[in-house]
Every structure is written in C-alpha cells, then in structure tokens.
Amino acid sequence: MARRRGFLKNEKGASIVEFALLVPVLLLLLIGTVTLFDLFRTLQSVEKATFTVGDMLSRQPALTQARLDAMMTLTRQMVPTANDGGIRVSSIAKQGGRMVLQWTQNSGTNVPTTPLPMSVLPDVAEGDSVLLTESFVPHRAFMDLFGFDVITFGAQAAHRPRFVSKISFN
C-alpha cells in the first residue's frame, strides 16, 4: 500500500508529459503562422505590383501587346510566385451616363473570363476614361493544413490616363 501511495504522489516526468502534449499544438501554431504570413505577404506583393503596372500604363498614350507582356514580366519580378499569373488591362469610358468598355487585353496565363468588376471603378466625368488593371496570381500555400492549397490572388487598380483622355490599343 505504501508503494502505491508513493507512486501516485511521484511527480517526476510530469513536465516531459506536458511538453509531449503541447509540442503538436505548438508546431501547428508555428506552421499556421508561417503559412498565414506567407499568404498575406504574397497578397500585398500582388496589390503593389497591380498598382505599379496600372500607374506605368496610365502614363502611355497608346498600348501594345509587347508593352503588356513587358508589364507581365515586371509583375513576375515583383511577385516571385507569379510565374503562372496573368494581367488584364481594360479601357473603360463614360458615354451617355454609363460606363462603356473600349477594349480589354490579357497577358500571361490564368486570366479568368469573368466580367469586369464595375464596382471598383471610380466616378468618372462624361467623356473621360479609366484604365482598369487586374492581376491574377495563383499561389500554393506553405502547408495545406487549414484548407488553403492553391489560392488565386486577384487585385484591381483603376487609373485615369495621365496625358490623353483615352488610351488606345494598337
């Protein structure tokens, strides 16, 4: 009976057991934090690249497919995981009180065929136009623990043409 009481009161090894129980939780927390950080960092890079490309294109009087391809190359350099990404650039003008699509062009891959998101366009004066730049970058998460495997980050930026009223596409 005395041995049994001594065994029940013995606390040697309790910290090892607690540590063994907490290690999986701590590892999941660490991996989850690294995964979320990577996702947010990539999203921020995609948004910065989209805004930069849109700003650069808004300074041009006319665009060509070669210029769009060069902007896709820039996006790939700014976002390391954008190798399978794509951009869509559209010129939209306000005519007769409504927004009218002048032209839209793609560069890269993974550009969806979804309609243009008119809700992101700023107010535009009659006869004026905006250049809508959209980026689509698929990104594989660091770990697929929380339902994140491949996420396609998308960003939009609307810019008014700087030096002309409408940017043409040749």
Summary of the structure (lengths in Angstrom):
residues: 170
radius of gyration: 26.0
end to end distance: 94.9
largest distance: 96.2
contacts: 482
relative contact order: 0.19
helix: 43%
strand: 28%
